[in-house]
Amino acid sequence: MATLLHSAEAGRSTSTFSHIVEMASNLLGLWRQRVVTRRELGYLDDRMLQDIGFNRLDAEREMSKPFWRE
């Protein structure tokens, strides 16, 4: 009986650990995407920015944000 309980607890902690790793991986991916997207804004000319609903000031403001900010 003790073995069954121990196995169930071990499975739960592994599941929790896997969930934490998955969440951390997702967060790192989001941060990386923000870095790349904000960098690419700097390559767009005013016409391209206008096409996506931005102006130069909007782009500069977005590019100046740290990667962890939305």
Buried (B, 14 or more C-beta within 10 A) or exposed (E): EEEEEEEEEEEEEEEEEEEEEEEEEEEEEEEEEBEEEBEEBEEBEEEEBEEEEBEEEEBEEBEEEEEEEE
